[in-house]
Amino acid sequence: MVLGHYGIAFAAKRVAPRTSLGTLVLAAQWLDELWPIFLVLGVERVEVNPGALPANALDFVYYPFSHSLGMAIVWGLVVGGAYYMMRKDRRSGVIVGLLVLSHWILDFPMHAADLPLWPGSSTRVGLGAWRSIPLTILLELIVFIPGLVIYLRTTRARDRIGTWALWGMVVFLALVFASGFSSPPPSAKAIGYAALGIWLFVPWGYWIDRHREVVPALSSRA
């Protein structure tokens, strides 16, 4: 899943109004942010296979440290715990940790049976929605659009940047998502380096949030 992870990050602002969108994006995409680093370092492996699935040309050969269920739980505890230690906000720390885990949960219906349960596990799972491009688009939008709507109802722009930076991200995410249906990448190494660009959305999220504010009714409940 691509757009759906950002939809969850947007929606989480409703239940964690004191937490920046940048932090929510960081948590929701943590597994995919680790993945290209592990690829570049040679710790995990992916292959380009244009005939693998209509909606995804990548064959995820080995990625237990970034995308196994067991490690998703561990990373959730680490990231959520780190946030709690820094902010002393237990509720938001729990939400941040759950966002990390949500990544694996949202990937489960999309991937073929390639998601390991834990490092070293021979059992791999996935429902394979990527076998259908229409189903892939539908599932992405079912998560992304409501999440964006929740964020729009939870916050309001303080200035023009608060509006244009948000919609700029939305458009850019849509372009990234659409590019996944175009020609497959030339090599596994190229995938790793290109995927590092996902980190761009973290400071972008912080930038957006600095120019938006939680609507007063929700702010007073936090």
C-alpha positions as CSV (number, residue, x, y, z in Angstrom):
1,M,0.0,0.0,0.0
2,V,1.2,3.5,-0.8
3,L,-1.5,6.2,-0.3
4,G,-3.3,4.3,2.5
5,H,-0.3,4.7,4.9
6,Y,-0.6,8.5,4.5
7,G,-4.4,8.3,4.9
8,I,-3.9,6.6,8.3
9,A,-1.3,9.3,9.3
10,F,-3.8,12.0,8.4
11,A,-6.6,10.4,10.3
12,A,-4.4,9.9,13.4
13,K,-4.3,13.7,13.9
14,R,-7.8,13.4,15.2
15,V,-6.8,11.2,18.1
16,A,-3.4,12.7,18.6
17,P,-3.9,16.5,18.0
18,R,-0.7,17.5,19.8
19,T,1.4,15.3,17.6
20,S,2.8,16.8,14.4
21,L,1.7,15.4,11.0
22,G,5.4,14.9,10.4
23,T,5.7,12.5,13.3
24,L,2.5,10.7,12.3
25,V,3.9,10.2,8.7
26,L,7.2,9.1,10.1
27,A,5.5,6.4,12.2
28,A,3.0,5.2,9.6
29,Q,5.7,4.8,7.0
30,W,8.5,3.7,9.3
31,L,8.8,0.2,7.8
32,D,9.0,1.6,4.3
33,E,11.5,4.2,5.5
34,L,13.8,1.5,6.9
35,W,13.4,-0.8,3.8
36,P,15.4,1.2,1.3
37,I,18.2,1.7,3.8
38,F,18.4,-2.1,4.3
39,L,18.3,-2.5,0.5
40,V,21.2,-0.1,-0.1
41,L,23.2,-1.8,2.7
42,G,22.5,-5.2,1.3
43,V,20.7,-6.4,4.4
44,E,17.4,-7.1,2.5
45,R,16.7,-8.0,-1.1
46,V,14.2,-7.2,-3.8
47,E,14.0,-8.2,-7.5
48,V,12.3,-6.6,-10.4
49,N,9.8,-9.0,-11.9
50,P,7.4,-7.3,-14.4
51,G,5.2,-10.4,-14.5
52,A,4.9,-10.8,-10.8
53,L,1.7,-8.8,-10.1
54,P,-0.2,-6.4,-12.4
55,A,-0.1,-3.6,-9.8
56,N,3.5,-4.2,-8.6
57,A,6.5,-5.3,-10.5
58,L,8.6,-6.0,-7.4
59,D,9.4,-9.4,-6.0
60,F,10.2,-9.0,-2.3
61,V,12.7,-11.7,-1.8
62,Y,14.0,-11.0,1.7
63,Y,12.9,-8.3,4.0
64,P,12.3,-9.7,7.5
65,F,13.8,-6.8,9.4
66,S,11.6,-4.1,7.9
67,H,8.5,-6.0,7.0
68,S,7.9,-9.0,9.2
69,L,5.0,-8.9,11.7
70,G,7.3,-9.6,14.6
71,M,9.6,-6.7,13.7
72,A,6.7,-4.4,13.0
73,I,5.6,-5.0,16.6
74,V,9.2,-4.4,17.9
75,W,9.6,-1.2,15.8
76,G,6.2,0.0,17.1
77,L,7.4,-0.4,20.7
78,V,10.7,1.3,19.9
79,V,9.3,4.3,18.0
80,G,6.3,4.7,20.2
81,G,8.4,4.4,23.3
82,A,10.9,6.9,22.0
83,Y,8.2,9.4,21.4
84,Y,6.8,8.9,24.9
85,M,10.2,9.4,26.4
86,M,10.7,12.6,24.5
87,R,7.2,14.1,24.9
88,K,5.9,12.4,28.1
89,D,2.6,11.9,26.4
90,R,1.5,8.3,26.9
91,R,-1.6,8.5,24.7
92,S,0.3,9.9,21.7
93,G,3.2,7.5,22.3
94,V,0.7,4.6,22.0
95,I,-0.8,6.0,18.9
96,V,2.6,6.5,17.3
97,G,3.5,2.9,18.1
98,L,0.2,1.6,16.7
99,L,0.8,3.6,13.5
100,V,4.1,1.8,13.0
101,L,2.2,-1.5,13.3
102,S,-0.6,-0.3,11.0
103,H,1.8,-0.3,8.2
104,W,2.1,-4.1,8.2
105,I,-1.6,-4.5,8.7
106,L,-2.4,-2.4,5.6
107,D,0.3,-4.2,3.6
108,F,-1.2,-7.6,4.4
109,P,-4.2,-7.4,2.0
110,M,-2.0,-5.9,-0.8
111,H,1.1,-8.1,-0.9
112,A,1.3,-11.6,-2.3
113,A,2.3,-14.2,0.2
114,D,5.7,-12.6,0.8
115,L,5.3,-11.0,4.3
116,P,7.2,-13.0,6.9
117,L,5.8,-13.4,10.4
118,W,9.2,-12.9,12.0
119,P,12.9,-13.0,11.0
120,G,13.7,-16.6,10.2
121,S,10.0,-17.7,9.8
122,S,9.3,-19.8,6.7
123,T,5.6,-18.8,6.8
124,R,4.8,-15.8,4.6
125,V,1.4,-14.2,4.2
126,G,-0.5,-11.7,2.1
127,L,-3.8,-11.7,0.3
128,G,-2.5,-10.5,-3.0
129,A,-4.8,-7.5,-3.9
130,W,-1.9,-6.3,-6.2
131,R,-3.1,-9.0,-8.6
132,S,-5.8,-6.5,-9.6
133,I,-5.1,-2.9,-10.5
134,P,-8.8,-1.8,-10.0
135,L,-8.9,-3.5,-6.6
136,T,-5.5,-1.9,-5.6
137,I,-6.8,1.6,-6.5
138,L,-10.1,1.0,-4.7
139,L,-8.4,-0.2,-1.4
140,E,-5.9,2.7,-1.5
141,L,-8.6,5.3,-1.9
142,I,-10.9,3.7,0.7
143,V,-8.2,4.4,3.3
144,F,-6.6,7.6,1.9
145,I,-9.6,9.8,1.1
146,P,-11.4,9.3,4.5
147,G,-8.1,9.9,6.3
148,L,-7.5,13.1,4.4
149,V,-11.1,14.3,5.1
150,I,-10.6,13.6,8.8
151,Y,-7.4,15.7,8.8
152,L,-9.1,18.6,7.0
153,R,-11.9,18.5,9.6
154,T,-9.5,18.3,12.4
155,T,-7.2,21.2,11.3
156,R,-7.5,24.4,9.5
157,A,-4.9,26.5,7.6
158,R,-3.3,29.4,9.4
159,D,-2.1,30.9,6.1
160,R,-1.8,30.1,2.5
161,I,1.2,27.8,3.0
162,G,-1.1,25.6,5.3
163,T,-3.4,25.1,2.3
164,W,-1.0,24.8,-0.6
165,A,1.6,22.7,1.2
166,L,-1.0,20.2,2.1
167,W,-2.6,19.9,-1.3
168,G,0.9,19.9,-2.9
169,M,1.6,16.8,-0.8
170,V,-1.6,15.2,-1.9
171,V,-0.9,15.8,-5.6
172,F,2.7,14.6,-5.3
173,L,1.5,11.4,-3.5
174,A,-1.0,10.8,-6.3
175,L,1.8,11.1,-8.9
176,V,4.0,8.7,-6.9
177,F,1.2,6.2,-6.7
178,A,0.4,6.5,-10.4
179,S,4.0,6.0,-11.3
180,G,3.9,2.6,-9.8
181,F,1.8,1.4,-12.7
182,S,4.3,2.7,-15.3
183,S,7.5,1.0,-16.6
184,P,9.3,-1.1,-13.9
185,P,12.5,0.3,-12.3
186,P,15.7,-0.7,-14.0
187,S,17.3,-2.5,-11.1
188,A,17.0,-3.4,-7.4
189,K,19.7,-1.0,-6.5
190,A,17.9,1.8,-8.3
191,I,14.8,1.0,-6.3
192,G,16.7,1.3,-3.0
193,Y,18.1,4.7,-3.8
194,A,14.8,6.0,-5.3
195,A,12.8,4.8,-2.4
196,L,15.0,6.8,0.0
197,G,13.0,9.8,-1.3
198,I,10.1,8.6,0.9
199,W,11.9,10.4,3.8
200,L,11.0,13.7,2.0
201,F,7.4,13.4,3.3
202,V,8.5,13.6,6.9
203,P,9.8,17.2,6.9
204,W,7.0,18.0,4.5
205,G,4.5,16.8,7.1
206,Y,6.2,19.0,9.8
207,W,6.1,22.0,7.4
208,I,2.4,21.5,6.8
209,D,1.6,21.2,10.4
210,R,3.5,24.3,11.3
211,H,1.1,26.2,9.1
212,R,-2.1,24.6,10.3
213,E,-3.8,24.4,13.6
214,V,-6.2,22.1,15.4
215,V,-9.7,23.4,15.4
216,P,-10.5,24.9,18.8
217,A,-13.2,22.4,19.8
218,L,-10.7,19.5,19.4
219,S,-7.8,21.3,20.8
220,S,-9.7,21.9,24.1
221,R,-10.4,18.1,24.4
222,A,-6.7,17.1,23.9
